[in-house]
Amino acid sequence: MKANFYECAIFDGIQFHNYANFVEARFNIVASFHWAFFNDYANFSGARFRKRANFNRARFGEDADFRRAIFENDFSLNESSFKRLHIRWEIIKDHLRYDGAVYLSLIKNFKNLEFYEDADNCYYQYRVLAQKDKNWYPSPNKSVELLVEICEEIASCPKILYEDLRWLCFTYPPFYWICRFNWSKLYDQISRISCGYGVKVSPIILWMIGLSLVFAFAYFISGGIVQIVISETTTNAAKPVSMSIFDSLYFSVMVIIGKLPTGFNPIGGWKYIVMIESFLGYLLMALFAVVLVRKLIR
């Protein structure tokens, strides 16, 4: 307790059979607990790690307490195992080294401790770091490469295909480019910007507000939507009237939430634009309901 390590503190492979007390200890250089085994309660509450804290492959048989701990450099738990790790995500989010299994264990750990916001934030960072390891074009697929070679061999034979026809068949559409493309990374990016991998409601709300404003501005500038007004001067005849910016905004908001208002009529091809906005609204509303229910019902 309150020990001050001025040089490297190496506890690699050490077995702590009983209570391990490092409360408010100061590790000024590297603190290494590689392959360390904590059979009982491991208390690092208030400890300060000025350099790298290495807990790779450490085994925590009981609870590990890192509350109020301060990490000023890397914190590594790669291939480690623990039952309950008392720590908050804010403490380690900028210092934890990526290990997929550790992140998943931390997410489960935060849920067990009823730190649901920490679990969501940890999951979000896990997905962000996981997709960074994906390439837009993964390693070549043997089947795709064989198909490409066959097509290029055919295309190289002028007796079979004319030059323009070869270009049309083997350049447009680029079928082997599509086969090589990593669609999983694209789906990850869409999931991230649309709903924060299913843990954030705010991006969905921002998308709904942004799309409503964009479509409303388009309706107002183009005059693609007219308002049907009953004239009092004639025999209650209906006549189209151009919408104001506020009417355009009202119409756009109602469309995106799935309630098409009466008294408005799209002109020409603008009915397809309204259909697109309505479709996007249904998708966003469904996504909003799913994420909101997931956050409210644990």
Buried (B, 14 or more C-beta within 10 A) or exposed (E): EEEEBEEEBBBEEBEBEEEBBBBBBBBBBBBBBBBBBBBBBBBBBBBBBBBBBBBBBBBBBBBBBBEBBEBEBBBBBBBBEBEEBBBBBEBBBEBBBBBEEBBEBBBEBBBEBEBEEBBBBBBBBBBBBBBEEEEEEEEEEEEBEEBBEEBEEEBEEEEEBEEEEBEEBBEEEEBBEEEBBBEEBEEBEEBBEBBBBBBBBEBBEEBBEEBBBEBBBBBBEEEBBBBEEEEEEEEEEEEBEEBEEEBBBBBBBBBBBEEEEEEBBBEEEBEEBBEEBBEBBEEBBEBBEEBEEEBEEE
